[in-house]
Amino acid sequence: MSNLLATVMPSKRNKTIYVSDREANEFQSWLTLTEPTTLAQIKNRVFLGDAIEVLPLLPAESVDLIVADPPYNLGKKFGAGRLRLSEADYKNWCRDWLTDCHRLLKPNGSIYICIDWPNSTMVHELLSNLFHVQNRITWQRDKGRGSKKNWKNNMEDIWFATKTRQYTFNIDAVKIKRPVIAPYVDKKGKPKDWFEENGTKYRLTHPSNIWTDMVVPFWSMPENTEHPTQKPEKLITRLLQASSQKHDVVLDPFMGSGTTAVAAKKLKRHYIGIEKDKKFYVLIHKRLESLYG
């Protein structure tokens, strides 16, 4: 892999990772798929291409977890492309790749779909026809300056669904440590469902489907890149911790800035990624390379 870490950051506070034209032009490690393949050939690889064309080439029931953050059909520019379809066409497009995702998941596999509120009910409908919908997570974000004629949108949905009723969910890995307001003790005077750490009493609580602890200003994320819809690494990390085990295979069909691959690598999972934009494809490899720096 070529050295992609020579880019000078614009300032100490702005940690954005960029891909220069020179880096994009000098990049040599393009990977594409044109025919059906085996799991051994695609683990820990990111492929350049359209998910609609690449997903059918992946082996059936080979993936333990899918994390998908598809374009939201807002007409925004993503690298060299722009997606804005009619509601019917967008729904059909989502149905196509979701159908392939169902084929690729193992029987005990799970899928998470990130989506905005205008398309959330549509995604729920499609998921209900293919999977067992388990929950809708709503997480609070901080991006944009608001609207003069509407409420500022600072939330997004993540739909959680499974292929069958038997699936991985590591509740202990995602419990939240919170201060105890009323530290009860049992008859023997021992802590009842709490512990003390550095003089403060805490309890590990079950996480809800409202996530307000992910609020990180987009421009101040340590892993911030120039991708316009990048998700916080700690958001994707929580999904992987809950719904996969070490050495499981995680697929991201719209990899974007590479957050899923980075989180999977850190958590000792295998990843498979698909990205159609060449500049973001290089960005993904630049982030992955930075893990070894």
Secondary structure, 3 states (H helix, E strand, C coil): CCCCCCCCCCCCCCCCECCCHHHHHHCCCCCCCCCCCCHHHHCCEEEECCHHHHHHHCCCCCEEEEEECCCCCCCCEECCEECCCCHHHHHHHHHHHHHHHHHHEEEEEEEEEEECHHHHHHHHHHHHHHCEEEEEEEEECCCCCCCCCCCCCCEEEEEEEECCCCCCCCHHHCCEEEECCCCCECCCCCECCCEEECCEEEEEECCCCEECCCCCCHHHCCCCECCCCCCCHHHHHHHHHHHCCCCCEEEECCCCCCHHHHHHHHCCCEEEEEECCHHHHHHHHHHHHHCCC
